Amino acid sequence: MRRNLIPGLLKVDWSDTQRQNEFVNSVVSALTALGETVDYDYVCAVSGSAFRTSFSMPSVTQWHHGNYHVINTPPIIEHTFTMLGYRVSQHLRGEYEADSRLIMDSIDRGFPVITLEGVMNCADACVISGYDHDGRVLLGYNPFMYVEDDHQEVPDDTGYFRKSDWHNGFFANNQGRILIIEGQCAKPDKATLFAETRTLIARLIREENLVPGQYNGLAAHKAFAHALLHYTWEDNVEPYLNVMCNYKQYLDRQYAVAFFRDHGRDDLAECYAQIAALSVTLGQLIPQDFSAKEMFSDKDLLRPYGEVLLQICAIEENILPLIA
């Protein structure tokens, strides 16, 4: 039974309460293993993740706790690696043998793999650091590896999760993807990086739909606020969990500030400093610990949260002409 792994990858978990983005943490972990010096704050901004907003359309599902998943803002994926100087290929879930071979070949080359929409249940992104039993078991990191309801396999001796039957379940039901880092390419110079990232940011704010069934950008802010004030529910856990998951998108706004300052755009940095402060207010209005479930029984108590969402929306709308 073949086994191989890349040792010592950075953990991907939720221990840092300010850096919760699974995709960004997975990219940092993978590229650090390849010898790159990158950190969450920079990758979050240059990838466009600090500017994404996604919210499900009610015709598809009212409460979609995966709104924050990068699969809902696909232009971010290739842009991230291009800006960091790497070529990446994306592979939709296919036949098991082919998918297993893709992952094993990459690990054998010394390149970690990132999977989207799996292979861990509920995961936005997993960093895959190895395999066992001829690829039938994958090893890696993801925050959900510590959630017993989602994953009960004993971790590997290395500390990585062990995931059997990884090709089925969540990965199959959510049309998972495999990201293979093919190798390095020329990094864009600073001016080109900023110009291309600005183009992406404008798209992430302006375009109403990037994937079917999801509002994007300004439309997503408005849909989120509308849902809290107009949807009906019997169980307060559903909307509360949705708020907590969506908050991850607003939490990342803080990393836009240093990015714009570094590129000489203090005007945009000031705008995002305002948004970052409003995002802090969101976390204060509805704590991220299920301690305020009673709020969801009274729409008037949710109104201030919706108003802050619309304030953030208004600032980003005013930012668009400055970014273009």
C-alpha positions as CSV (number, residue, x, y, z in Angstrom):
1,M,0.0,0.0,0.0
2,R,1.6,3.3,-1.2
3,R,1.9,6.2,1.2
4,N,3.6,9.5,0.7
5,L,3.3,12.9,2.4
6,I,4.8,16.4,2.5
7,P,5.7,17.0,6.2
8,G,5.3,20.0,8.3
9,L,2.5,22.0,6.6
10,L,1.1,25.0,8.4
11,K,-2.1,24.1,10.2
12,V,-5.4,25.3,8.8
13,D,-7.8,25.8,11.6
14,W,-9.9,28.6,13.3
15,S,-7.6,29.2,16.2
16,D,-7.0,32.8,14.9
17,T,-10.4,34.5,15.3
18,Q,-9.4,37.2,12.9
19,R,-8.2,34.9,10.1
20,Q,-11.0,32.4,9.3
21,N,-10.8,32.1,5.5
22,E,-10.3,28.4,4.7
23,F,-9.2,29.1,1.1
24,V,-6.7,31.8,2.0
25,N,-5.2,29.7,4.9
26,S,-5.0,26.7,2.6
27,V,-3.1,28.8,-0.1
28,V,-0.7,30.1,2.6
29,S,-0.1,26.6,3.9
30,A,0.5,25.1,0.4
31,L,2.8,27.9,-0.8
32,T,4.8,28.1,2.5
33,A,5.5,24.4,2.0
34,L,7.0,25.3,-1.4
35,G,9.3,27.8,0.1
36,E,7.3,31.0,-0.4
37,T,7.2,33.7,2.2
38,V,3.5,34.7,2.3
39,D,1.0,35.5,5.0
40,Y,-2.7,35.5,5.4
41,D,-3.2,39.3,5.4
42,Y,-1.4,39.8,2.0
43,V,-2.9,36.8,0.3
44,C,-6.4,37.7,1.6
45,A,-6.1,41.1,-0.1
46,V,-4.3,40.3,-3.3
47,S,-6.5,37.3,-4.0
48,G,-9.7,39.5,-3.9
49,S,-11.0,37.5,-0.9
50,A,-11.1,40.7,1.2
51,F,-13.7,42.1,-1.2
52,R,-16.0,39.2,-1.8
53,T,-19.6,39.0,-0.8
54,S,-22.0,36.2,-1.7
55,F,-25.5,35.4,-0.6
56,S,-27.9,32.7,-1.8
57,M,-31.0,33.4,-3.8
58,P,-34.2,32.4,-2.0
59,S,-35.4,30.6,-5.1
60,V,-32.5,28.2,-4.5
61,T,-32.2,28.1,-0.7
62,Q,-32.9,30.7,2.0
63,W,-30.1,29.8,4.3
64,H,-26.9,28.6,2.6
65,H,-24.2,28.4,5.2
66,G,-21.6,28.0,2.4
67,N,-22.1,31.5,1.1
68,Y,-18.5,32.3,2.1
69,H,-17.0,29.5,0.0
70,V,-14.6,30.6,-2.7
71,I,-16.5,28.5,-5.2
72,N,-19.2,31.2,-5.2
73,T,-16.6,33.8,-6.4
74,P,-14.6,31.7,-9.0
75,P,-12.6,34.5,-10.5
76,I,-10.7,34.6,-7.3
77,I,-9.2,31.2,-7.7
78,E,-6.9,31.5,-10.7
79,H,-6.2,35.2,-9.9
80,T,-4.8,34.2,-6.5
81,F,-2.1,31.9,-7.9
82,T,-1.2,34.1,-10.9
83,M,-0.6,37.1,-8.6
84,L,1.6,34.9,-6.4
85,G,3.6,33.5,-9.4
86,Y,2.2,30.1,-9.8
87,R,0.3,28.2,-12.5
88,V,-2.7,26.2,-11.3
89,S,-5.1,23.8,-13.1
90,Q,-8.6,23.2,-11.9
91,H,-10.3,19.8,-12.2
92,L,-14.0,19.2,-11.5
93,R,-14.6,15.9,-9.7
94,G,-14.4,13.1,-12.2
95,E,-13.7,9.4,-12.0
96,Y,-12.1,8.2,-8.8
97,E,-9.0,6.7,-10.4
98,A,-8.2,9.8,-12.4
99,D,-8.8,12.2,-9.4
100,S,-6.8,10.0,-7.1
101,R,-3.9,9.9,-9.6
102,L,-3.9,13.7,-9.9
103,I,-3.5,14.1,-6.2
104,M,-0.9,11.4,-5.7
105,D,1.2,12.6,-8.7
106,S,1.2,16.1,-7.2
107,I,2.2,14.9,-3.7
108,D,4.9,12.8,-5.3
109,R,6.3,15.9,-7.0
110,G,6.3,17.7,-3.6
111,F,3.4,20.0,-4.3
112,P,0.5,20.1,-1.9
113,V,-3.1,20.0,-3.4
114,I,-6.1,22.2,-2.5
115,T,-9.6,20.7,-2.8
116,L,-12.7,22.9,-3.0
117,E,-16.1,21.8,-1.6
118,G,-14.5,18.9,0.2
119,V,-13.0,16.5,0.9
120,M,-13.9,17.2,4.5
121,N,-17.6,17.6,5.1
122,C,-18.7,21.2,5.0
123,A,-15.3,22.5,3.9
124,D,-14.7,25.5,1.7
125,A,-11.1,24.3,1.0
126,C,-8.8,21.6,2.2
127,V,-5.1,21.5,1.9
128,I,-4.0,18.0,1.0
129,S,-0.5,17.1,2.2
130,G,-0.4,13.4,1.5
131,Y,-2.0,10.1,0.8
132,D,-2.1,6.5,2.2
133,H,-3.5,3.1,1.0
134,D,-2.8,3.9,-2.6
135,G,-4.7,7.1,-2.5
136,R,-7.8,5.7,-0.8
137,V,-7.0,7.8,2.2
138,L,-6.0,11.5,2.0
139,L,-4.1,13.5,4.6
140,G,-4.2,17.2,5.3
141,Y,-5.7,20.1,7.2
142,N,-9.1,21.8,7.4
143,P,-10.9,23.4,10.4
144,F,-13.7,20.8,10.2
145,M,-11.3,18.0,10.9
146,Y,-11.8,18.9,14.6
147,V,-15.6,18.9,14.5
148,E,-16.6,15.4,15.6
149,D,-20.1,15.6,14.0
150,D,-18.3,16.1,10.6
151,H,-15.2,14.0,11.0
152,Q,-14.5,11.1,13.4
153,E,-11.5,9.4,11.9
154,V,-8.4,9.4,14.2
155,P,-5.8,11.9,12.9
156,D,-2.6,10.6,11.4
157,D,0.5,10.4,13.5
158,T,1.7,13.5,11.7
159,G,-1.3,15.5,13.0
160,Y,-2.9,15.6,9.6
161,F,-6.5,14.4,9.2
162,R,-7.1,11.0,7.6
163,K,-10.0,11.0,5.2
164,S,-11.3,7.7,3.8
165,D,-14.0,7.6,1.1
166,W,-13.1,11.1,0.3
167,H,-14.3,11.0,-3.3
168,N,-18.0,10.6,-2.2
169,G,-20.3,12.4,0.2
170,F,-19.8,16.2,0.4
171,F,-17.1,16.2,-2.3
172,A,-19.5,14.5,-4.7
173,N,-22.7,16.3,-3.7
174,N,-21.2,19.7,-4.1
175,Q,-19.3,19.2,-7.4
176,G,-15.9,19.4,-5.7
177,R,-12.8,20.6,-7.5
178,I,-9.1,19.7,-7.3
179,L,-6.5,22.5,-7.6
180,I,-3.2,21.3,-8.9
181,I,-0.2,23.7,-8.5
182,E,1.6,23.0,-11.8
183,G,4.7,25.1,-11.0
184,Q,6.0,28.6,-10.9
185,C,5.4,31.4,-13.5
186,A,6.6,35.0,-13.7
187,K,5.2,37.1,-10.9
188,P,3.6,40.3,-12.2
189,D,5.3,43.5,-11.2
190,K,3.8,45.7,-8.5
191,A,1.9,48.0,-10.9
192,T,0.5,45.1,-13.0
193,L,-0.5,43.2,-9.8
194,F,-2.4,46.3,-8.5
195,A,-4.1,47.0,-11.9
196,E,-5.3,43.4,-12.3
197,T,-6.4,43.1,-8.7
198,R,-8.3,46.4,-9.0
199,T,-10.1,45.0,-12.0
200,L,-11.1,41.9,-10.0
201,I,-12.2,44.0,-7.0
202,A,-14.5,46.1,-9.2
203,R,-16.0,42.9,-10.6
204,L,-16.5,41.4,-7.2
205,I,-18.4,44.5,-6.1
206,R,-20.4,45.3,-9.2
207,E,-21.5,42.0,-10.8
208,E,-24.8,40.8,-9.4
209,N,-24.2,37.1,-10.3
210,L,-20.9,35.2,-10.6
211,V,-22.5,31.7,-10.3
212,P,-26.0,30.5,-10.6
213,G,-28.2,30.8,-7.5
214,Q,-25.9,33.3,-5.7
215,Y,-26.1,37.1,-5.4
216,N,-22.8,38.8,-5.5
217,G,-21.3,42.1,-4.4
218,L,-23.7,44.9,-3.8
219,A,-26.6,42.7,-4.5
220,A,-25.4,40.2,-1.8
221,H,-25.2,42.9,0.9
222,K,-28.8,43.9,0.1
223,A,-30.0,40.3,0.0
224,F,-28.4,39.5,3.4
225,A,-30.0,42.5,5.0
226,H,-33.4,41.7,3.4
227,A,-33.3,38.1,4.6
228,L,-32.8,39.1,8.2
229,L,-35.7,41.5,8.1
230,H,-38.2,39.6,5.9
231,Y,-37.6,35.9,5.9
232,T,-39.5,33.8,8.4
233,W,-38.2,30.9,10.4
234,E,-39.2,28.5,13.1
235,D,-35.7,27.6,14.4
236,N,-33.4,30.5,15.4
237,V,-30.3,28.4,14.9
238,E,-30.6,28.5,11.1
239,P,-30.5,32.3,10.6
240,Y,-27.9,32.6,13.5
241,L,-25.6,30.1,11.9
242,N,-26.0,31.9,8.6
243,V,-25.0,35.2,10.2
244,M,-21.9,33.6,11.7
245,C,-20.8,32.0,8.4
246,N,-21.4,35.2,6.4
247,Y,-19.5,37.2,8.9
248,K,-16.3,35.6,7.7
249,Q,-16.7,37.6,4.5
250,Y,-16.9,40.9,6.4
251,L,-14.1,40.0,8.8
252,D,-11.7,39.9,5.9
253,R,-12.4,43.5,4.8
254,Q,-9.8,44.7,7.3
255,Y,-7.0,43.3,5.1
256,A,-7.9,45.7,2.3
257,V,-6.6,48.7,4.2
258,A,-2.9,47.9,4.2
259,F,-3.1,46.6,0.6
260,F,-4.3,50.0,-0.6
261,R,-1.9,51.9,1.5
262,D,1.0,49.9,0.1
263,H,-0.1,50.8,-3.4
264,G,-0.3,54.5,-2.6
265,R,-4.1,54.7,-2.5
266,D,-4.8,56.3,0.9
267,D,-8.3,57.3,-0.4
268,L,-9.3,53.7,-0.9
269,A,-7.6,52.6,2.3
270,E,-9.7,55.2,4.3
271,C,-12.9,53.8,2.7
272,Y,-12.0,50.3,3.8
273,A,-11.0,51.4,7.2
274,Q,-14.6,52.6,7.6
275,I,-15.9,49.3,6.3
276,A,-13.6,47.4,8.6
277,A,-14.9,49.4,11.6
278,L,-18.5,48.7,10.5
279,S,-17.6,45.0,10.2
280,V,-16.4,45.1,13.8
281,T,-19.8,46.5,14.7
282,L,-21.5,43.6,13.1
283,G,-19.6,41.2,15.3
284,Q,-20.6,43.2,18.4
285,L,-24.3,43.5,17.4
286,I,-24.6,39.7,17.0
287,P,-21.9,37.8,18.9
288,Q,-20.3,34.8,17.1
289,D,-21.1,32.3,19.8
290,F,-24.9,31.5,19.7
291,S,-25.3,33.6,22.9
292,A,-28.0,35.9,21.4
293,K,-30.4,33.4,19.8
294,E,-33.4,35.4,21.3
295,M,-32.6,38.3,18.9
296,F,-33.9,36.2,16.0
297,S,-37.3,36.1,17.6
298,D,-37.7,39.9,17.1
299,K,-37.0,41.6,13.7
300,D,-36.6,45.0,15.4
301,L,-33.6,43.6,17.2
302,L,-32.1,42.5,13.9
303,R,-32.7,45.9,12.2
304,P,-29.5,47.5,13.4
305,Y,-27.5,44.7,11.9
306,G,-29.2,45.1,8.5
307,E,-28.6,48.8,8.6
308,V,-24.9,48.3,9.1
309,L,-24.9,45.9,6.1
310,L,-26.5,48.6,4.0
311,Q,-23.9,51.1,5.2
312,I,-21.1,48.8,4.0
313,C,-23.0,48.4,0.7
314,A,-23.3,52.2,0.2
315,I,-19.6,52.7,0.8
316,E,-18.6,50.0,-1.6
317,E,-20.9,51.4,-4.2
318,N,-19.2,54.8,-3.8
319,I,-15.8,53.1,-4.1
320,L,-16.5,51.7,-7.5
321,P,-15.6,54.8,-9.5
322,L,-12.4,55.2,-7.5
323,I,-11.3,51.6,-8.3
324,A,-12.0,51.6,-12.0
